[in-house]
Amino acid sequence: MGDLAVDTEPVELRVQGTSTDELGNAVPSWNTWTAFPEQAYIEEQVSTKTLKSENRRQKVTTYLVIFDHEAAVTGDERIFVPSRDFVLEMDGKPSFPKAPDGSVDHTEVNCIEAVG
């Protein structure tokens, strides 16, 4: 693994597993998963947004998670953060910023706290 120029912490990348529905079909499920250990930098980002349906401003917390360029992140995983005891869900596909030499420097993904 390469070196990120920021303080990282241990996390688990969780890949969704499958379970069986009432008809006996295999369906995707977060009740089971496969975990892969990684190191990541997590930045909490707090902003306010106006919800049109409620016509009021609301505090919104998102997370920027930065992995080393070698992490196999596709955007379909969830991230378990042991130090904070919560699970993040990726909000979109990851981006891969480049170093000055044109190689991939690291992997960034925007996340929200997972529900369910």
Residue pairs with C-beta under 8 A, 6 or more apart in sequence:
1 39
1 68
1 70
2 68
2 69
2 70
3 68
4 39
4 41
4 66
4 67
4 68
4 106
6 41
6 66
7 41
8 39
8 40
8 41
9 39
9 40
9 41
9 42
9 81
9 83
10 37
10 38
10 39
10 82
10 83
11 37
11 38
11 39
11 40
11 42
11 65
11 79
11 80
11 81
11 82
12 35
12 36
12 37
12 38
12 79
12 80
12 82
13 35
13 36
13 37
13 38
13 71
13 72
13 73
13 77
13 78
13 79
14 33
14 34
14 35
14 36
14 77
14 78
14 79
14 80
14 87
15 33
15 34
15 35
15 36
15 76
15 77
16 28
16 29
16 30
16 33
16 76
16 77
16 78
17 28
17 29
17 30
17 31
17 32
17 33
17 34
18 26
18 27
18 28
18 29
18 32
19 26
19 27
19 29
19 31
19 32
20 26
20 27
21 27
30 78
30 114
30 116
33 78
35 80
36 72
38 67
38 68
38 71
39 67
39 68
40 65
40 66
40 67
40 71
40 79
41 65
41 66
42 63
42 64
42 65
42 66
42 81
42 84
42 88
43 63
43 64
43 65
43 66
44 61
44 62
44 63
45 61
45 62
45 63
45 64
46 59
46 60
46 61
47 59
47 60
47 62
48 57
48 58
48 59
48 60
49 57
49 58
49 60
50 56
50 57
50 58
51 57
51 58
61 112
61 113
62 91
62 110
62 111
62 112
63 88
63 110
63 111
63 112
63 113
64 108
64 109
64 110
64 111
65 79
65 88
65 108
65 109
65 110
65 111
66 106
66 107
66 108
67 73
67 94
67 106
67 107
67 108
67 109
68 106
68 107
69 96
69 103
69 104
69 105
69 106
69 107
71 107
73 90
73 94
73 107
73 109
74 93
74 94
75 90
75 92
75 93
75 94
75 109
76 90
77 90
78 87
78 88
78 89
78 90
78 114
79 87
79 88
79 90
79 111
80 86
80 87
80 88
81 87
81 88
86 113
86 114
87 113
87 114
88 111
88 112
88 113
88 114
89 111
89 112
89 113
89 114
89 115
90 109
90 110
90 111
91 109
91 110
91 111
91 112
92 109
92 110
93 109
94 107
94 108
94 109
95 107
95 108
95 109
96 104
96 105
96 106
96 107
96 108
97 104
97 105
97 106
97 108
98 104
98 105
99 105
